[in-house]
Amino acid sequence: MASDIALFRLSVPLADGLKLSSATSWNRFRVQSVADSDNTAANLSTINNLYRFKTLTQELRINYEGDRLSALLGAWYYRRTGGLTARSQINVTTPTGTITNLLTPYVGATSAATIATAYAQVCRSSRLPMPLRSRSGSRPWRCLATRAGAWPTA
């Protein structure tokens, strides 16, 4: 975790019993969190989250302290920018045998094996790296959805 913080305070008397106060703060922090998400000894799935935020706050106050009355008038501004970049890596080999068995009744054994092999090759080449970003939504079947039209058919 890395964090930078700056704070500036100012207090100025304006008249008898009247005081202007200001507090400004700026904060930038960055946290990276890497976790083994499959909870096994095998490296099957890893999550790598990066949080980056910048925060600015401004507070203005006018204080009045009199004999019979105390008053406070103020305004506050807050702005936070940044976000989360979530990346997942799944290290699972493509189950070509399962794909072949599922497709064989529809396209025949030879075409099913060709499709399964082509799918495994395309996925292997397109997965380096294959981040799943939270801002655009996870796409675990990205390889299947983008490459399906290029596969041979019976």
Secondary structure in CASP SS format (residue, H / E / C, confidence):
PFRMAT SS
TARGET T0000
AUTHOR 0000-0000-0000
METHOD secondary structure of the structure
MODEL  1
M C 1.00
A E 1.00
S E 1.00
D E 1.00
I E 1.00
A E 1.00
L E 1.00
F E 1.00
R E 1.00
L E 1.00
S E 1.00
V E 1.00
P E 1.00
L E 1.00
A E 1.00
D C 1.00
G C 1.00
L E 1.00
K E 1.00
L E 1.00
S E 1.00
S E 1.00
A E 1.00
T E 1.00
S E 1.00
W E 1.00
N E 1.00
R E 1.00
F E 1.00
R E 1.00
V E 1.00
Q E 1.00
S E 1.00
V E 1.00
A E 1.00
D E 1.00
S C 1.00
D C 1.00
N C 1.00
T C 1.00
A C 1.00
A C 1.00
N C 1.00
L C 1.00
S E 1.00
T E 1.00
I E 1.00
N E 1.00
N E 1.00
L E 1.00
Y E 1.00
R E 1.00
F E 1.00
K E 1.00
T E 1.00
L E 1.00
T E 1.00
Q E 1.00
E E 1.00
L E 1.00
R E 1.00
I E 1.00
N E 1.00
Y E 1.00
E E 1.00
G C 1.00
D C 1.00
R C 1.00
L C 1.00
S E 1.00
A E 1.00
L E 1.00
L E 1.00
G E 1.00
A E 1.00
W E 1.00
Y E 1.00
Y E 1.00
R E 1.00
R E 1.00
T E 1.00
G E 1.00
G E 1.00
L E 1.00
T E 1.00
A E 1.00
R E 1.00
S E 1.00
Q E 1.00
I E 1.00
N C 1.00
V C 1.00
T C 1.00
T C 1.00
P C 1.00
T H 1.00
G H 1.00
T H 1.00
I H 1.00
T H 1.00
N H 1.00
L H 1.00
L H 1.00
T H 1.00
P H 1.00
Y H 1.00
V H 1.00
G C 1.00
A H 1.00
T H 1.00
S H 1.00
A H 1.00
A H 1.00
T H 1.00
I H 1.00
A H 1.00
T H 1.00
A H 1.00
Y H 1.00
A H 1.00
Q H 1.00
V H 1.00
C H 1.00
R H 1.00
S H 1.00
S H 1.00
R C 1.00
L C 1.00
P C 1.00
M C 1.00
P C 1.00
L C 1.00
R C 1.00
S C 1.00
R C 1.00
S C 1.00
G C 1.00
S C 1.00
R C 1.00
P C 1.00
W C 1.00
R H 1.00
C H 1.00
L H 1.00
A H 1.00
T H 1.00
R H 1.00
A H 1.00
G H 1.00
A H 1.00
W C 1.00
P C 1.00
T C 1.00
A C 1.00
END
